[in-house]
Amino acid sequence: MDWFEPVMAYCERTGPAFWAEPVNALTNAAFLIAAALLCRRADVRGDPPALALAILTGIVGIGSFLFHTLAVHWSMLADVIPIALFIHGYFLLALRRFLGLGWPGAVAATLAFLAFGFGLTPALDWLSGLDTSAATNGSIGYLPAILALAGVSLGALARGEGAIAARLGAVAALFLVSLAARTLDRGVCAAWPLGSHFLWHCLNACVLYGLVATAAGRRPPRAAAA
């Protein structure tokens, strides 16, 4: 692979120039704003795992900015790696804090979740005979995150944590809208040359803020803390 080969992945980009995606690039400021607001919260500052996720939210914005300006294969990794770290780090934290799993169970479930995510797209490609990633503009890769968020929300509801379940459910609904904007980007090109990917940035920054704010300051139940 040529790590410096241009990547033409989004509607707004029509060439390899640095500012060929100005709206997609600049809307990554939403992640920096979300990170700054999180770091101002006392419950986040006093909670190292939540603070780490808040800082990671800012890194997501920086990585995405690099991808939407440089638009080469190595900058794609700068985009996707922080996102993957957030997803799996938050899943582990959610299992501990919302579902009361101990460390062995939470780590095992997170590793299983990671394996599921890696295997999902090849499995769907094999079953459908299609390139599902291309068909969905890569959004199929976020299906495990949606399923995990819905599962944790239902698990919290089953444990009598109605308020937590409602907050996670609301975040999941916003994530679905955000993911729809990401998926439709190329489809709206003819009518709207900017595409819709920039909405993914703005809405997803709100999603990450909501997730971290929901987890901040919350401790695992005593029975599962060992």
N, CA, C and O of each residue as an XYZ file, in Angstrom:
904
protein
N       0.834     -1.195      0.000
C       0.000      0.000      0.000
C       0.876      1.255      0.000
O       1.873      1.338      0.717
N       0.478      2.220     -0.819
C       1.141      3.523     -0.825
C       0.472      4.398      0.229
O      -0.661      4.839      0.039
N       1.175      4.658      1.355
C       0.594      5.393      2.461
C       0.327      6.853      2.105
O      -0.383      7.541      2.838
N       0.876      7.334      1.006
C       0.682      8.722      0.609
C      -0.240      8.837     -0.607
O      -0.342      9.904     -1.213
N      -0.899      7.754     -0.958
C      -1.866      7.781     -2.059
C      -3.108      8.571     -1.639
O      -3.649      8.323     -0.561
N      -3.575      9.518     -2.465
C      -4.772     10.294     -2.110
C      -5.996      9.399     -1.944
O      -6.152      8.395     -2.640
N      -6.860      9.785     -1.007
C      -8.108      9.062     -0.745
C      -9.267     10.010     -1.055
O      -9.431     11.042     -0.404
N     -10.060      9.649     -2.049
C     -11.221     10.458     -2.442
C     -12.464      9.778     -1.858
O     -13.151      9.035     -2.559
N     -12.751     10.029     -0.592
C     -13.777      9.250      0.101
C     -15.096      9.984      0.286
O     -16.111      9.344      0.560
N     -15.115     11.301      0.146
C     -16.313     12.046      0.526
C     -16.769     12.983     -0.575
O     -15.987     13.403     -1.427
N     -18.040     13.296     -0.535
C     -18.677     14.100     -1.575
C     -17.982     15.442     -1.762
O     -17.754     15.867     -2.895
N     -17.645     16.112     -0.672
C     -17.086     17.462     -0.761
C     -15.737     17.491     -1.479
O     -15.406     18.485     -2.125
N     -14.963     16.423     -1.376
C     -13.614     16.401     -1.956
C     -13.676     16.136     -3.459
O     -14.209     15.122     -3.910
N     -13.117     17.071     -4.215
C     -13.071     16.924     -5.676
C     -11.647     16.873     -6.208
O     -11.449     16.803     -7.421
N     -10.646     16.906     -5.324
C      -9.253     16.839     -5.735
C      -8.369     16.599     -4.530
O      -8.867     16.504     -3.408
N      -7.047     16.497     -4.741
C      -6.137     16.149     -3.651
C      -5.653     17.328     -2.809
O      -4.837     17.132     -1.909
N      -6.127     18.535     -3.071
C      -5.625     19.710     -2.366
C      -5.928     19.655     -0.870
O      -6.886     19.008     -0.447
N      -5.110     20.334     -0.078
C      -5.245     20.335      1.383
C      -6.621     20.839      1.814
O      -7.239     20.248      2.699
N      -7.111     21.923      1.203
C      -8.400     22.501      1.592
C      -9.516     22.088      0.637
O     -10.447     22.860      0.406
N      -9.434     20.902      0.091
C     -10.489     20.424     -0.802
C     -11.753     20.021     -0.045
O     -12.808     19.837     -0.653
N     -11.651     19.883      1.293
C     -12.826     19.574      2.127
C     -12.905     20.584      3.280
O     -12.799     20.186      4.440
N     -13.084     21.847      2.997
C     -13.047     22.836      4.081
C     -14.129     22.644      5.140
O     -13.860     22.793      6.332
N     -15.342     22.317      4.720
C     -16.428     22.155      5.698
C     -16.211     20.893      6.522
O     -16.358     20.911      7.744
N     -15.863     19.804      5.857
C     -15.580     18.570      6.595
C     -14.411     18.767      7.555
O     -14.421     18.246      8.671
N     -13.410     19.517      7.119
C     -12.237     19.733      7.969
C     -12.570     20.605      9.170
O     -12.242     20.255     10.304
N     -13.217     21.734      8.928
C     -13.434     22.697      9.996
C     -14.475     22.240     11.017
O     -14.417     22.645     12.178
N     -15.422     21.405     10.602
C     -16.435     20.941     11.561
C     -15.859     19.967     12.583
O     -16.545     19.594     13.535
N     -14.607     19.553     12.397
C     -13.968     18.754     13.438
C     -13.720     19.567     14.702
O     -13.410     19.007     15.754
N     -13.858     20.896     14.600
C     -13.778     21.739     15.792
C     -14.847     21.355     16.809
O     -14.696     21.625     18.001
N     -15.933     20.722     16.342
C     -16.988     20.296     17.262
C     -16.452     19.307     18.298
O     -16.877     19.329     19.453
N     -15.521     18.440     17.888
C     -14.935     17.486     18.839
C     -14.055     18.202     19.855
O     -14.027     17.828     21.028
N     -13.339     19.226     19.412
C     -12.491     19.991     20.319
C     -13.346     20.756     21.332
O     -12.990     20.855     22.507
N     -14.467     21.290     20.870
C     -15.381     21.995     21.772
C     -15.967     21.026     22.789
O     -16.029     21.325     23.981
N     -16.398     19.854     22.302
C     -16.951     18.845     23.210
C     -15.921     18.432     24.256
O     -16.248     18.302     25.435
N     -14.674     18.224     23.826
C     -13.611     17.833     24.758
C     -13.361     18.931     25.787
O     -13.198     18.647     26.973
N     -13.331     20.189     25.335
C     -13.091     21.307     26.254
C     -14.213     21.426     27.278
O     -13.955     21.654     28.460
N     -15.459     21.273     26.829
C     -16.593     21.356     27.750
C     -16.573     20.217     28.760
O     -16.900     20.411     29.931
N     -16.189     19.035     28.305
C     -16.089     17.896     29.221
C     -15.009     18.127     30.268
O     -15.200     17.839     31.449
N     -13.882     18.645     29.825
C     -12.765     18.845     30.758
C     -13.034     19.956     31.766
O     -12.339     20.051     32.778
N     -14.026     20.789     31.507
C     -14.412     21.822     32.459
C     -15.333     21.281     33.560
O     -15.516     21.925     34.593
N     -15.903     20.108     33.334
C     -16.831     19.531     34.307
C     -16.067     18.945     35.486
O     -15.077     18.238     35.300
N     -16.523     19.237     36.689
C     -15.850     18.729     37.885
C     -15.924     17.214     37.959
O     -14.968     16.568     38.390
N     -17.065     16.628     37.538
C     -17.191     15.172     37.627
C     -16.265     14.466     36.651
O     -15.862     13.329     36.895
N     -15.921     15.125     35.545
C     -14.979     14.543     34.588
C     -13.544     14.715     35.084
O     -12.754     13.772     35.039
N     -13.208     15.906     35.553
C     -11.846     16.159     36.037
C     -11.484     15.257     37.209
O     -10.314     14.907     37.371
N     -12.447     14.876     38.021
C     -12.169     14.024     39.162
C     -12.292     12.538     38.873
O     -12.250     11.720     39.793
N     -12.443     12.185     37.622
C     -12.676     10.797     37.226
C     -11.683     10.449     36.109
O     -11.957     10.739     34.945
N     -10.530      9.831     36.439
C      -9.495      9.596     35.417
C      -9.974      8.880     34.154
O      -9.609      9.310     33.060
N     -10.784      7.794     34.245
C     -11.238      7.170     32.994
C     -12.088      8.106     32.141
O     -11.936      8.139     30.920
N     -12.978      8.865     32.769
C     -13.807      9.807     32.017
C     -12.954     10.924     31.434
O     -13.187     11.356     30.305
N     -11.971     11.396     32.189
C     -11.085     12.439     31.691
C     -10.283     11.941     30.493
O     -10.078     12.679     29.530
N      -9.829     10.689     30.553
C      -9.091     10.112     29.424
C      -9.970     10.063     28.177
O      -9.499     10.343     27.076
N     -11.251      9.706     28.344
C     -12.163      9.673     27.208
C     -12.460     11.081     26.693
O     -12.648     11.277     25.493
N     -12.503     12.059     27.596
C     -12.713     13.441     27.176
C     -11.536     13.921     26.321
O     -11.727     14.551     25.280
N     -10.329     13.618     26.771
C      -9.144     13.990     25.996
C      -9.134     13.249     24.656
O      -8.765     13.819     23.629
N      -9.537     11.994     24.673
C      -9.597     11.199     23.448
C     -10.607     11.789     22.471
O     -10.418     11.702     21.257
N     -11.676     12.388     22.988
C     -12.652     13.062     22.127
C     -11.973     14.166     21.321
O     -12.243     14.322     20.130
N     -11.093     14.932     21.966
C     -10.342     15.949     21.238
C      -9.396     15.353     20.219
O      -9.233     15.893     19.124
N      -8.766     14.233     20.576
C      -7.845     13.569     19.641
C      -8.595     13.048     18.421
O      -8.063     13.058     17.311
N      -9.836     12.591     18.626
C     -10.676     12.178     17.494
C     -10.821     13.330     16.501
O     -10.713     13.132     15.290
N     -11.064     14.529     17.019
C     -11.205     15.692     16.139
C      -9.930     16.016     15.391
O      -9.968     16.361     14.210
N      -8.793     15.906     16.075
C      -7.505     16.188     15.429
C      -7.225     15.158     14.331
O      -6.814     15.517     13.228
N      -7.450     13.878     14.640
C      -7.213     12.825     13.656
C      -8.114     12.974     12.437
O      -7.677     12.794     11.300
N      -9.383     13.305     12.690
C     -10.310     13.491     11.577
C      -9.921     14.709     10.737
O     -10.042     14.684      9.512
N      -9.455     15.773     11.395
C      -8.990     16.957     10.654
C      -7.836     16.584      9.721
O      -7.793     17.021      8.571
N      -6.909     15.780     10.221
C      -5.785     15.356      9.383
C      -6.264     14.583      8.160
O      -5.749     14.765      7.056
N      -7.253     13.719      8.369
C      -7.743     12.918      7.252
C      -8.470     13.779      6.224
O      -8.324     13.569      5.020
N      -9.259     14.754      6.702
C     -10.050     15.558      5.770
C      -9.259     16.698      5.134
O      -9.791     17.438      4.306
N      -8.004     16.842      5.514
C      -7.132     17.826      4.853
C      -6.062     17.133      4.014
O      -5.926     17.401      2.820
N      -5.311     16.247      4.645
C      -4.257     15.532      3.915
C      -4.839     14.462      2.993
O      -4.367     14.276      1.872
N      -5.877     13.754      3.477
C      -6.610     12.775      2.666
C      -5.703     11.749      1.996
O      -5.798     11.515      0.791
N      -4.814     11.133      2.797
C      -3.985     10.029      2.310
C      -4.170      8.859      3.268
O      -4.800      9.000      4.317
N      -3.615      7.699      2.901
C      -3.901      6.491      3.672
C      -3.387      6.556      5.106
O      -4.052      6.050      6.009
N      -2.222      7.163      5.344
C      -1.730      7.184      6.720
C      -2.593      8.094      7.589
O      -2.776      7.831      8.777
N      -3.123      9.163      6.995
C      -3.982     10.043      7.790
C      -5.341      9.402      8.056
O      -6.040      9.796      8.989
N      -5.714      8.424      7.249
C      -6.922      7.664      7.535
C      -6.780      6.917      8.866
O      -7.730      6.819      9.642
N      -5.566      6.392      9.111
C      -5.320      5.717     10.392
C      -5.416      6.709     11.553
O      -5.904      6.363     12.629
N      -4.948      7.942     11.335
C      -5.067      8.963     12.372
C      -6.524      9.261     12.684
O      -6.856      9.714     13.779
N      -7.386      9.003     11.717
C      -8.823      9.201     11.897
C      -9.465      8.021     12.625
O     -10.180      8.214     13.609
N      -9.214      6.806     12.148
C      -9.977      5.663     12.642
C      -9.462      5.095     13.961
O     -10.252      4.552     14.734
N      -8.162      5.201     14.242
C      -7.623      4.599     15.465
C      -8.171      5.270     16.723
O      -8.605      4.558     17.628
N      -8.177      6.620     16.832
C      -8.766      7.216     18.030
C     -10.250      6.884     18.203
O     -10.720      6.715     19.329
N     -10.988      6.791     17.096
C     -12.399      6.428     17.180
C     -12.546      5.024     17.749
O     -13.379      4.790     18.625
N     -11.733      4.081     17.248
C     -11.794      2.707     17.740
C     -11.420      2.637     19.217
O     -12.039      1.891     19.977
N     -10.421      3.400     19.626
C     -10.028      3.420     21.035
C     -11.157      3.953     21.909
O     -11.397      3.435     22.999
N     -11.847      4.982     21.436
C     -12.967      5.516     22.216
C     -14.075      4.478     22.330
O     -14.582      4.229     23.424
N     -14.450      3.875     21.217
C     -15.561      2.921     21.223
C     -15.294      1.783     22.201
O     -16.148      1.460     23.026
N     -14.123      1.180     22.112
C     -13.844      0.015     22.939
C     -13.528      0.395     24.388
O     -13.855     -0.345     25.315
N     -12.889      1.554     24.574
C     -12.655      2.030     25.925
C     -13.956      2.352     26.635
O     -14.124      2.034     27.812
N     -14.880      2.986     25.916
C     -16.169      3.319     26.532
C     -16.983      2.059     26.805
O     -17.659      1.968     27.829
N     -16.924      1.096     25.906
C     -17.654     -0.155     26.108
C     -17.193     -0.847     27.386
O     -18.007     -1.321     28.179
N     -15.879     -0.898     27.573
C     -15.325     -1.500     28.791
C     -15.802     -0.744     30.030
O     -16.203     -1.358     31.018
N     -15.757      0.584     29.977
C     -16.190      1.386     31.115
C     -17.682      1.209     31.378
O     -18.105      1.138     32.531
N     -18.483      1.137     30.308
C     -19.928      0.974     30.458
C     -20.278     -0.369     31.090
O     -21.192     -0.454     31.911
N     -19.560     -1.407     30.712
C     -19.822     -2.722     31.307
C     -19.557     -2.697     32.801
O     -20.283     -3.321     33.575
N     -18.529     -1.985     33.202
C     -18.202     -1.865     34.626
C     -19.215     -1.004     35.367
O     -19.720     -1.395     36.419
N     -19.508      0.165     34.819
C     -20.273      1.154     35.569
C     -21.782      1.020     35.433
O     -22.516      1.362     36.361
N     -22.249      0.536     34.311
C     -23.694      0.452     34.109
C     -24.246     -0.949     34.302
O     -25.380     -1.113     34.752
N     -23.445     -1.972     33.963
C     -23.924     -3.351     34.076
C     -23.296     -4.099     35.245
O     -23.691     -5.228     35.535
N     -22.319     -3.485     35.926
C     -21.770     -4.075     37.135
C     -20.861     -5.264     36.929
O     -20.672     -6.052     37.855
N     -20.285     -5.422     35.736
C     -19.373     -6.540     35.509
C     -18.045     -6.297     36.226
O     -17.580     -5.160     36.316
N     -17.440     -7.368     36.733
C     -16.092     -7.279     37.261
C     -15.093     -7.164     36.124
O     -15.448     -7.309     34.955
N     -13.828     -6.899     36.479
C     -12.814     -6.710     35.448
C     -12.664     -7.906     34.509
O     -12.599     -7.702     33.296
N     -12.604     -9.148     35.010
C     -12.426    -10.278     34.074
C     -13.554    -10.361     33.043
O     -13.304    -10.525     31.849
N     -14.792    -10.247     33.517
C     -15.925    -10.329     32.595
C     -15.972     -9.164     31.627
O     -16.277     -9.341     30.447
N     -15.670     -7.963     32.126
C     -15.719     -6.777     31.269
C     -14.641     -6.834     30.186
O     -14.901     -6.495     29.031
N     -13.436     -7.261     30.556
C     -12.350     -7.359     29.582
C     -12.667     -8.438     28.547
O     -12.462     -8.234     27.350
N     -13.169     -9.590     29.009
C     -13.509    -10.672     28.078
C     -14.598    -10.235     27.104
O     -14.523    -10.530     25.911
N     -15.607     -9.532     27.612
C     -16.690     -9.067     26.743
C     -16.193     -8.032     25.751
O     -16.639     -8.011     24.604
N     -15.271     -7.171     26.176
C     -14.721     -6.157     25.272
C     -13.897     -6.801     24.168
O     -13.960     -6.371     23.016
N     -13.125     -7.826     24.507
C     -12.355     -8.541     23.483
C     -13.288     -9.245     22.498
O     -13.020     -9.274     21.297
N     -14.383     -9.814     23.010
C     -15.362    -10.447     22.128
C     -16.017     -9.412     21.216
O     -16.263     -9.673     20.039
N     -16.294     -8.242     21.773
C     -16.865     -7.139     20.993
C     -15.902     -6.699     19.896
O     -16.318     -6.426     18.770
N     -14.618     -6.630     20.227
C     -13.592     -6.275     19.247
C     -13.553     -7.292     18.114
O     -13.497     -6.918     16.943
N     -13.583     -8.587     18.460
C     -13.562     -9.643     17.448
C     -14.809     -9.592     16.570
O     -14.736     -9.799     15.359
N     -15.950     -9.316     17.192
C     -17.202     -9.199     16.437
C     -17.111     -8.073     15.418
O     -17.534     -8.222     14.272
N     -16.553     -6.939     15.849
C     -16.417     -5.804     14.945
C     -15.519     -6.108     13.757
O     -15.819     -5.713     12.630
N     -14.412     -6.812     14.007
C     -13.498     -7.162     12.924
C     -14.132     -8.150     11.945
O     -13.865     -8.101     10.745
N     -14.965     -9.038     12.460
C     -15.529    -10.081     11.607
C     -16.832     -9.719     10.935
O     -17.269    -10.422     10.024
N     -17.475     -8.620     11.369
C     -18.812     -8.312     10.868
C     -18.826     -8.007      9.376
O     -19.598     -8.612      8.633
N     -17.985     -7.079      8.926
C     -18.014     -6.681      7.519
C     -17.690     -7.836      6.583
O     -18.420     -8.033      5.611
N     -16.611     -8.626      6.827
C     -16.377     -9.789      5.951
C     -17.554    -10.765      5.948
O     -17.885    -11.337      4.909
N     -18.187    -10.956      7.110
C     -19.323    -11.877      7.173
C     -20.495    -11.349      6.348
O     -21.129    -12.113      5.621
N     -20.789    -10.060      6.450
C     -21.884     -9.477      5.677
C     -21.566     -9.489      4.186
O     -22.453     -9.720      3.363
N     -20.310     -9.241      3.835
C     -19.909     -9.304      2.428
C     -20.142    -10.702      1.870
O     -20.636    -10.866      0.755
N     -19.777    -11.714      2.670
C     -19.927    -13.103      2.222
C     -21.395    -13.489      2.090
O     -21.781    -14.173      1.142
N     -22.208    -13.048      3.044
C     -23.628    -13.399      3.026
C     -24.380    -12.692      1.902
O     -25.270    -13.275      1.282
N     -24.022    -11.438      1.643
C     -24.773    -10.647      0.665
C     -24.173    -10.676     -0.731
O     -24.850    -10.379     -1.715
N     -22.887    -11.039     -0.809
C     -22.211    -10.986     -2.096
C     -21.901     -9.566     -2.535
O     -21.584     -9.330     -3.701
N     -21.992     -8.610     -1.600
C     -21.751     -7.199     -1.909
C     -20.574     -6.670     -1.104
O     -20.161     -7.274     -0.115
N     -20.043     -5.540     -1.539
C     -19.063     -4.810     -0.745
C     -19.861     -3.879      0.156
O     -20.152     -2.743     -0.220
N     -20.220     -4.362      1.357
C     -21.119     -3.608      2.216
C     -20.497     -2.302      2.695
O     -21.209     -1.325      2.922
N     -19.176     -2.276      2.851
C     -18.525     -1.048      3.282
C     -18.671      0.040      2.222
O     -18.964      1.191      2.544
N     -18.466     -0.326      0.961
C     -18.624      0.644     -0.125
C     -20.084      1.074     -0.256
O     -20.373      2.244     -0.509
N     -20.997      0.127     -0.083
C     -22.417      0.429     -0.237
C     -22.928      1.392      0.832
O     -23.897      2.117      0.610
N     -22.273      1.395      1.990
C     -22.735      2.261      3.090
C     -21.749      3.380      3.405
O     -21.834      3.996      4.467
N     -20.821      3.649      2.502
C     -19.778      4.654      2.746
C     -18.975      4.352      4.005
O     -18.512      5.273      4.677
N     -18.806      3.083      4.330
C     -18.033      2.686      5.497
C     -18.810      2.709      6.794
O     -18.261      2.365      7.841
N     -20.075      3.105      6.756
C     -20.857      3.229      7.987
C     -21.193      1.879      8.611
O     -21.501      1.807      9.800
N     -21.136      0.811      7.821
C     -21.432     -0.514      8.363
C     -20.483     -0.859      9.507
O     -20.837     -1.635     10.395
N     -19.289     -0.293      9.490
C     -18.324     -0.565     10.549
C     -18.762     -0.052     11.909
O     -18.219     -0.470     12.932
N     -19.747      0.857     11.936
C     -20.236      1.402     13.196
C     -21.454      0.650     13.728
O     -21.966      0.977     14.799
N     -21.918     -0.354     12.986
C     -23.062     -1.137     13.452
C     -22.809     -1.782     14.813
O     -23.699     -1.747     15.663
N     -21.620     -2.379     15.063
C     -21.380     -2.941     16.391
C     -21.510     -1.913     17.510
O     -21.986     -2.238     18.597
N     -21.089     -0.673     17.252
C     -21.187      0.369     18.278
C     -22.647      0.672     18.602
O     -23.010      0.835     19.767
N     -23.484      0.747     17.565
C     -24.920      0.970     17.781
C     -25.523     -0.172     18.582
O     -26.268      0.057     19.535
N     -25.200     -1.408     18.194
C     -25.743     -2.581     18.888
C     -25.274     -2.611     20.338
O     -26.052     -2.931     21.237
N     -24.003     -2.278     20.570
C     -23.466     -2.275     21.928
C     -24.157     -1.225     22.780
O     -24.499     -1.482     23.934
N     -24.361     -0.047     22.217
C     -24.998      1.031     22.965
C     -26.439      0.662     23.313
O     -26.897      0.902     24.430
N     -27.146      0.076     22.349
C     -28.516     -0.363     22.621
C     -28.537     -1.478     23.668
O     -29.402     -1.502     24.544
N     -27.574     -2.403     23.568
C     -27.516     -3.508     24.522
C     -27.225     -3.034     25.937
O     -27.847     -3.506     26.889
N     -26.288     -2.106     26.084
C     -25.967     -1.581     27.412
C     -27.155     -0.803     27.977
O     -27.436     -0.878     29.173
N     -27.849     -0.059     27.120
C     -29.028      0.679     27.561
C     -30.107     -0.271     28.090
O     -30.703     -0.021     29.137
N     -30.349     -1.358     27.360
C     -31.338     -2.342     27.814
C     -30.876     -3.040     29.089
O     -31.674     -3.316     29.984
N     -29.569     -3.321     29.159
C     -29.038     -3.952     30.365
C     -29.185     -3.055     31.581
O     -29.511     -3.526     32.671
N     -28.945     -1.763     31.398
C     -29.114     -0.819     32.497
C     -30.579     -0.748     32.922
O     -30.873     -0.659     34.115
N     -31.496     -0.787     31.963
C     -32.919     -0.773     32.284
C     -33.298     -2.014     33.082
O     -34.069     -1.925     34.038
N     -32.760     -3.176     32.698
C     -33.045     -4.421     33.409
C     -32.524     -4.392     34.840
O     -33.069     -5.072     35.709
N     -31.479     -3.614     35.094
C     -30.926     -3.486     36.437
C     -31.615     -2.403     37.252
O     -31.192     -2.100     38.368
N     -32.672     -1.819     36.703
C     -33.402     -0.788     37.415
C     -32.807      0.595     37.277
O     -33.168      1.504     38.024
N     -31.893      0.767     36.326
C     -31.243      2.054     36.104
C     -31.967      2.789     34.977
O     -31.421      2.986     33.891
N     -33.214      3.193     35.261
C     -34.031      3.803     34.227
C     -33.471      5.103     33.690
O     -33.539      5.356     32.487
N     -32.912      5.939     34.570
C     -32.382      7.234     34.127
C     -31.175      7.048     33.211
O     -31.048      7.725     32.190
N     -30.283      6.115     33.589
C     -29.110      5.832     32.752
C     -29.551      5.257     31.412
O     -29.036      5.643     30.363
N     -30.515      4.324     31.455
C     -31.004      3.708     30.219
C     -31.610      4.749     29.298
O     -31.413      4.691     28.084
N     -32.348      5.704     29.859
C     -32.972      6.742     29.042
C     -31.916      7.633     28.399
O     -32.037      7.992     27.228
N     -30.879      7.992     29.159
C     -29.826      8.844     28.608
C     -29.072      8.116     27.500
O     -28.792      8.692     26.449
N     -28.747      6.850     27.741
C     -28.039      6.089     26.711
C     -28.914      5.871     25.487
O     -28.428      5.892     24.357
N     -30.212      5.660     25.715
C     -31.131      5.492     24.592
C     -31.226      6.752     23.748
O     -31.281      6.682     22.521
N     -31.245      7.909     24.412
C     -31.286      9.181     23.677
C     -30.005      9.385     22.868
O     -30.047      9.851     21.729
N     -28.867      9.032     23.471
C     -27.591      9.143     22.751
C     -27.568      8.191     21.561
O     -27.081      8.543     20.487
N     -28.099      6.979     21.753
C     -28.150      6.004     20.657
C     -29.005      6.529     19.505
O     -28.647      6.355     18.340
N     -30.123      7.166     19.821
C     -30.986      7.727     18.778
C     -30.254      8.825     18.003
O     -30.343      8.892     16.777
N     -29.526      9.689     18.730
C     -28.747     10.731     18.066
C     -27.645     10.124     17.202
O     -27.343     10.631     16.121
N     -27.052      9.043     17.682
C     -26.007      8.359     16.932
C     -26.567      7.801     15.619
O     -25.892      7.834     14.590
N     -27.794      7.293     15.658
C     -28.418      6.780     14.437
C     -28.605      7.895     13.408
O     -28.354      7.700     12.218
N     -29.045      9.058     13.872
C     -29.204     10.203     12.959
C     -27.836     10.600     12.391
O     -27.698     10.867     11.198
N     -26.832     10.632     13.268
C     -25.478     10.969     12.852
C     -24.965      9.985     11.809
O     -24.355     10.376     10.814
N     -25.220      8.703     12.050
C     -24.756      7.663     11.138
C     -25.480      7.749      9.792
O     -24.889      7.476      8.747
N     -26.765      8.130      9.821
C     -27.511      8.311      8.571
C     -26.887      9.427      7.736
O     -26.790      9.312      6.514
N     -26.463     10.517      8.400
C     -25.807     11.617      7.675
C     -24.514     11.143      7.039
O     -24.198     11.528      5.913
N     -23.766     10.316      7.744
C     -22.522      9.775      7.205
C     -22.781      8.893      5.988
O     -22.076      8.971      4.981
N     -23.813      8.047      6.105
C     -24.129      7.077      5.059
C     -24.622      7.761      3.786
O     -24.313      7.312      2.682
N     -25.384      8.841      3.932
C     -26.015      9.499      2.785
C     -25.098     10.474      2.058
O     -25.505     11.073      1.063
N     -23.863     10.646      2.538
C     -22.972     11.677      2.011
C     -22.874     11.658      0.491
O     -23.129     12.678     -0.150
N     -22.517     10.544     -0.090
C     -22.363     10.480     -1.546
C     -23.703     10.562     -2.269
O     -23.788     11.077     -3.384
N     -24.738     10.054     -1.627
C     -26.054     10.032     -2.262
C     -26.655     11.411     -2.488
O     -27.478     11.589     -3.386
N     -26.247     12.392     -1.677
C     -26.821     13.731     -1.822
C     -25.945     14.652     -2.657
O     -26.264     15.831     -2.810
N     -24.847     14.137     -3.200
C     -23.883     14.968     -3.938
C     -24.519     15.762     -5.081
O     -24.230     16.945     -5.262
N     -25.371     15.109     -5.833
C     -25.944     15.774     -7.003
C     -26.761     16.999     -6.606
O     -26.747     18.014     -7.302
N     -27.465     16.900     -5.495
C     -28.318     17.998     -5.059
C     -27.607     18.961     -4.114
O     -27.981     20.131     -4.024
N     -26.580     18.475     -3.407
C     -25.902     19.277     -2.378
C     -24.424     18.938     -2.408
O     -24.004     17.992     -1.742
N     -23.616     19.683     -3.165
C     -22.204     19.339     -3.386
C     -21.357     19.238     -2.119
O     -20.309     18.593     -2.141
N     -21.778     19.850     -1.025
C     -21.020     19.730      0.224
C     -21.168     18.344      0.849
O     -20.360     17.942      1.686
N     -22.204     17.620      0.437
C     -22.465     16.334      1.055
C     -23.046     16.506      2.449
O     -23.432     17.608      2.841
N     -23.104     15.409      3.193
C     -23.689     15.445      4.535
C     -22.732     14.941      5.605
O     -23.118     14.783      6.763
N     -21.472     14.687      5.217
C     -20.530     14.128      6.186
C     -20.243     15.108      7.322
O     -19.970     14.685      8.445
N     -20.300     16.399      7.047
C     -20.021     17.383      8.102
C     -21.024     17.281      9.247
O     -20.701     17.605     10.390
N     -22.258     16.825      8.936
C     -23.247     16.639      9.988
C     -22.847     15.492     10.916
O     -23.144     15.521     12.111
N     -22.177     14.489     10.365
C     -21.639     13.391     11.168
C     -20.689     13.934     12.230
O     -20.734     13.503     13.382
N     -19.841     14.867     11.852
C     -18.907     15.451     12.814
C     -19.656     16.199     13.918
O     -19.400     15.991     15.104
N     -20.581     17.068     13.516
C     -21.282     17.901     14.500
C     -22.122     17.053     15.448
O     -22.084     17.251     16.663
N     -22.874     16.119     14.899
C     -23.743     15.294     15.733
C     -22.945     14.287     16.550
O     -23.286     14.003     17.698
N     -21.888     13.751     15.961
C     -21.117     12.744     16.682
C     -20.340     13.363     17.843
O     -20.096     12.693     18.847
N     -19.950     14.627     17.721
C     -19.332     15.312     18.846
C     -20.305     15.382     20.017
O     -19.911     15.227     21.173
N     -21.579     15.618     19.711
C     -22.613     15.618     20.759
C     -22.782     14.223     21.354
O     -23.001     14.079     22.556
N     -22.681     13.202     20.511
C     -22.779     11.811     20.987
C     -21.661     11.514     21.982
O     -21.919     10.979     23.061
N     -20.430     11.853     21.632
C     -19.309     11.574     22.523
C     -19.428     12.359     23.821
O     -19.121     11.839     24.893
N     -19.870     13.601     23.730
C     -20.083     14.390     24.941
C     -21.114     13.709     25.838
O     -20.896     13.557     27.040
N     -22.232     13.302     25.253
C     -23.283     12.657     26.033
C     -22.831     11.368     26.688
O     -23.204     11.082     27.826
N     -22.038     10.594     25.984
C     -21.555      9.331     26.539
C     -20.630      9.563     27.735
O     -20.793      8.939     28.784
N     -19.669     10.457     27.570
C     -18.718     10.709     28.655
C     -19.428     11.344     29.851
O     -19.166     10.978     30.997
N     -20.327     12.293     29.584
C     -21.051     12.943     30.672
C     -21.915     11.952     31.442
O     -22.077     12.086     32.655
N     -22.467     10.966     30.756
C     -23.299      9.955     31.422
C     -22.469      9.063     32.327
O     -22.931      8.652     33.391
N     -21.247      8.761     31.910
C     -20.399      7.849     32.694
C     -19.620      8.557     33.791
O     -19.205      7.920     34.759
N     -19.413      9.869     33.656
C     -18.528     10.591     34.570
C     -19.006     10.526     36.022
O     -20.176     10.765     36.320
N     -18.081     10.200     36.904
C     -18.369     10.199     38.328
C     -19.120      8.997     38.834
O     -19.319      8.849     40.040
N     -19.539      8.134     37.932
C     -20.291      6.954     38.348
C     -19.328      5.815     38.639
O     -18.416      5.552     37.855
N     -19.526      5.143     39.758
C     -18.654      4.039     40.150
C     -19.345      2.694     39.987
O     -20.572      2.627     40.055
N     -18.585      1.615     39.773
C     -19.216      0.293     39.656
C     -19.900     -0.077     40.952
O     -19.457      0.352     42.018
N     -20.986     -0.872     40.898
C     -21.634     -1.358     42.112
C     -20.618     -2.099     42.978
O     -19.701     -2.732     42.452
N     -20.772     -2.025     44.290
C     -19.812     -2.647     45.193
C     -19.621     -4.137     44.931
O     -18.510     -4.663     45.007
N     -20.712     -4.791     44.627
C     -20.632     -6.249     44.443
C     -19.789     -6.638     43.260
O     -19.278     -7.756     43.205
N     -19.629     -5.717     42.287
C     -18.876     -6.053     41.080
C     -17.540     -5.342     41.019
O     -16.852     -5.416     40.000
N     -17.160     -4.662     42.070
C     -15.963     -3.842     42.010
C     -14.667     -4.645     42.103
O     -13.601     -4.126     41.772
N     -14.736     -5.877     42.539
C     -13.531     -6.692     42.683
C     -12.999     -7.107     41.333
O     -11.985     -7.800     41.256
